[in-house]
C-alpha cells in the first residue's frame, strides 16, 4: 500500500492501474491523466463508446480513484466533521454524495461516503486529490479513529448503462434487483471474484461501481467486459466518461469544483445539511446562504458552430465584456448539441440568457439552460 496515495510513482513517472495491460491489448489510446496512464478511448472511438453506454453498457477503469477507510467508535463523528452531508442519518449499506469544505467554504473535494458498518465508513475520493484529502482528513480527525488509505490495494470498475443490471446479473449469484440507487452490497461475488457492488456512477445512467482487491482487478475486468459485449456494450475510456458526465451536468473536480468555489455557488446546496453536525466550513456556508451568492455555475448550449473548451472566455452578449470562463465543455453526442458550463454573475445565470463564447477568437452565441442536458428515461 502507498501510505501517501500519491498520483505519481517514486520515480516521478506516471502510475498505471492494474488494468493497464488490458487496455494496451484492447488497442486503447493511452494518455497521462493527472499522473496516471489511462485509456482515453478504444479503437471505435469516443462517440461509439458514449452511445454504447447510453444504449447498453460501458465498462470503465476507475482503479485510479482513492478509497479511504475510517474505523472505530468515533468513525461516524469523524466523517461528519469532514463533510457537509448528514452522516448520522446514513443507514448501514447506504452511500451519500457530499463535499468536504475548507473553513472558508471552498470545496476540498467532492466525495461518496459509504457506510459499511456502524463503526466503518469508506470515502471514495478523486484520484488527483488522494494525497491532499488524506492529509486533510488526518490533520482534522486523525486522532478520532483509524484512517486507512486502501487506494493501492483496491480495484474499482464502473459498469454503466440501461442494460447494466441484466448483464451483471449473468455473472453474479447476488440478486441485484433490490439494490437501490446509492446502496452497496459489501459481500458479493462476480465470476468467482469477491467484490462489493454499489449502485452508483458518474454517467447519468443506471449502473454499478464494483470494488475488488487490486490483484483481482484484471480477472474482474475480463468478466465484466465479456458480460457487456454480450448485450451490445463495450469498454469505454476517459473521453466518453467526460461527455457522459457533462450531458448529465455532473461536475468535475479541478474544473467545475475547486477550493475557490463553494457548494452553493456550484449548485450543490442540496448536499449541504446545515442542521447536521459541526462540519468544517459550516459557519462560512451559513453566512453565504444568508447573504446570497454572487455567482453561480450555469450550463449552456452552443447556438452557433463551435465547441466550448475549458478556459475559453464567456462574454456578456450585449457588451462583449468578459464575465467568466468555461469550466467544462464538449459535444453532447446523445443530445446532439455542443455543451458547456461556467460560473456566471447571478444576473446572467437564468435560463434563456444569451452569452457569447470566445472560441479562439471566434465569437459563438450560446444560451443558458436549466438542469441537466440529458435525463435518462425511467
N, C-alpha and C positions, 0 to 999 in steps of 0.2 A: 504494500500500500504506500502511496506517496502521501505523507502526512500533511503536506502543504497544498496539495491539489493543484500544482502549477500546470498551466496550459502548454508549457514548452519544456522539453526534456532538459536534463542536466547539461547536455552538450550545447544547448541553445537551439537545437534543431526542432522542427515541428514534431509533435507526437502523432501516433496513429492509434486508432481504435482496434479492438480485437477482430474487426471485420475488414480491415484494410486489404488483405489478400483477396477476400471475396469480391470486393469492389474492382480490384485490378482484373480478376478473372472474368468479371462481367463487362469489361471494357469501359468502365466509368472514366470520365474526365475528373481528375483529382486536383483540388486547389488547397492552398493554405488558408484555413478559416480560423482566425483567432488563435493560431499556434497549433492547429490540428490539420492533418492531411485528410480531407473529406471529399466524398463524391458530390460534385455539383450537378452532374447529370450522367445518364447512361446513353448508349448509342442512339436510342429512338428519340431522345431529346426531352426538354423540359415540358413543352406543351403536351406531348403524349403522356408523360408521367402525371401531369396535372389532371388531364381528363381521365386517366385510369383510376386515379384516386377518387375523383368525383363520381365515377360510374361503377367502380368495382372496389379495388383495394390497392393502396400504395403501401409499400414496406420501406421504412426509413431507419437508417442507422443513427441513433441518438445516444450512443455509448459515451460521447464526449461530455454529456451533461453530468452535473455533480449530484451526489447523494450524501447528505449529512444526517446522521442519526443522533437523536437526543434520548438518553435513557436515565431513569432514576425517578425518585418520588417527586422531584420538582421539575420534571421534564415539561409538563404542560405549562407550568408557571413560566419557565424559561422561554419557551417558544412564544407564549403570549406577550412577553416583554419585547420580543423582537419584531412581531408582525402586527398589522392593523386589523386582522380578522379576529373573530370571536372563537378562540381555541377551546375555551371551557365548554362550549356547546357542541363541539365536534365529536360525533359518536365514533366509537371504535369501528374501523373498516371504512371510514369516510375520508374524503380528501377535500381540500379547500384551496382555491386560488386566492392569493393575497400578495401583499408587498411588505418589504421591510423598509423603514424610513430612517433618515438622519434626524437628529433633534430639530433641525430647521424645516423638516417636512419633505426634503428631496428623497427620491427613491434609490435605495441601495441596490435593490434587485426586486424583480417580480418572481414569485415562487409558487410551488404547490406543496402544501403540508399534508402528509398522510398520517393518520392516527392508527398505528398498528396494534397498540395495547394501551392500557391506562397509564403506563409508565414508559412508553416507547413511541416516539414520533420520528418520521423521516421527512426531511425537506429536500426537494429537488430544486437545484439552483442552476442558473445559466452557466454554460461551460466557461465563458470568458471571465466569470465572476467567482470561480471556485475559491481561489486563494483569498480574494478580498472578502468574500462572505464569511469564510471560515474564520478569518482573523476578527471580523466584526462580531460574529457570534461568540467567540471565545473571550473577546475583550469585554463584552457586556454581560454575559451569563455563564462564563466558563466555570465559575465556582458553584453554580447551582445544580449541575447534573453532568453526566458524562457526555461529551460531544465527540463523535467518532466520524471521521471522514472516510466513507466507504466508496468513494468515486472510482478509484482504480480497480477495485475488485468487483465492481458492479457493471453488468451489461444492461443496455436499455434499447429496445427496438419498438418503434411505433408501427401499428398495424391499423390503417385508417381507411374508411370508405363505407359506402352503404351496404356492401356485401361482407364487411369485416366479421360480423358475428357469425354468419353462416359458414364462412370459410374457416374461421378459427375453431369453430365447434367440431370440424372434421379432424382436428389434430389434438384435441384435448378431451379427456373424460369429464372435465369440470363443467357443470352446467353454466352457461353464460346468459341465458335468457332473463334471469332475475337480477343480474348485475346492473345496477342503475348507474347513471352518469355520476362521476366523481365518487365511485365506490372502488375498493380494492379487495381482492382475494389474495391473502398473504401466503397461502399454502395451496398451490396448484401445480399442474404439470402440463407441458406441451411436448409431444413427441418423446416422452420419457425424461425431459429436462425439468428439474424443479424450478418453478417460477412464481412470481407474484404478478397478477393480472389486474391492471387498473383501467377503468373506463374513462380515460382522459385522453387529451390530444391537442394538437395545435394546427388543425387543418380546416376547421369549421365543418367537419364531418363527424359522424359516429365513428367509434373505433376504440382501440385499446393501446395501452403502453405496457410492455411486458419487461419485467425486471428479471435478471438471472445472474449467476456468477459469471464473471468475465471469461472464465475458462470454458463455459458452456455456450458462449455467445455465437460462435460460428455454427455449431450444430443447430441451435435455435433459429438462426437466420436462414439456414438452408431449408428447414422445415416450414418456416413462415413464407418464404419466397415461393416454394412449391405450392403451398395452400392458396396463395394469392393468384398465382399463374393459372391454377385450375378453375378460377372463377373470372378470368379476364383481367386480373391485376398484374402488378409488376413492382420491382424495386424503384424507388424514387429518391432523387438527390436533393441537395440544398436549394437548387433553383426552384423546383416545384414546391418544396416546403415553403419558400418565401412567397410565391404567387398565391398559394392556397391560403396561407395565414392572412395575407393582405386582403384577399377577397372577403374574408370573414372579419376584417378590420381588427385583427389581433395584433397587439403592439409587440415590437421587438426591442429588447433592452439594448441600449447603446445607440439606437436610432430614435425611437419614439419615446422611450423612457430613459432618464438619466438621473444623476444626483442633483441636477439643476431643475428637474420637473417634479411637481407634486402629483399625488393621485387625483386630486380634484381637478387640476389642470389637464391631466391626461384622460379625463373621462372615466376614471376608476373610483369615483366616490362611493360606488356600491360595495367596494371591498374594504372601506374604512368604517369600522364599527366603533363609534366614539363612546358607546356605553360598555365596551369591553374593558379589559384591564388597562393598567397604566403603561401602554406601549410607548416605545421611543418615537418621538415626533408628534405625540397626541396633542400637546399644548399648541404647537405651531399649526397643526391642522384645524384645531378648534378655532383659532384666530382667523385662519384663511376662510373657513366656512362662514364665519360671521361677517367678514369684510367682503367676501366675494372674490372670485378670481378675475384677473385682468386679461388672461389669455386662455385659450382652450385648444386642445388637439382636435382638429377637424379633418374630415375626409372629403375628398373632392374627386370628380371625374373630369377628364380632359374633354373639352368640346371640339378643339381643333386637333390637327395632326401633330402629334408629339408625345413623347413619354417623359413623365416627370421622374427625375432621378434624385437620389439622396443628395442634398446640398444645393440643389437648384433654388434660386431666389423666387419667392412668392411676392407678387406685386399687387397693390390695390389697383383694380381695373380702371377706375376713372382717372386717378392721379399718376399712376405709374410708380408710386413710392413703394420702396421695399417694406413689407410688413411681416415677413417671416421667411422660412426656408423649408423645403421638402425634407421630411424626416424619413419617409418611405415612399417608394413609387415603382410601379411596374405595370405591364399589361395584365389584365384580368381575363384569362382565356375562357372562363365559364360565362362571365357577364358580357364579354365582347367589348370592353371599354378599357382605356388606359386609366389607371387609378393612382391616387396619392393621398398622403396625409402630411400634416404640418401644423405647427402651433400658430394660431391667428389671434389678433386682438378680438375681444368679445364682440365688438361691433361688426366684425366681419365673419363670425363663426356660425351664423344661422344658415340653415338650408336655403338654397336659392341664390345666395350671394355669388356674384361673378368675380373671378380673380384672373390674374394673368401669371402664367408660369414662364420664367425666363429659361428656355431650353437652349443653352449655349448661345445666347444672343438672339434667339428666335422667340418672339412673344407668342404664347399659345394660350387661348382662353380656356378657363376651367370654371366649374360650378361646384359649390359646397353642397354636399348631400348629407342626409341624416341617417344614422345607423349603419349597420354593415352593408357592404356592397352585394354580398351573397348570403342567403339563408338557405340551409338545406331543407328540402321538403320533409315534412313529418307524416 
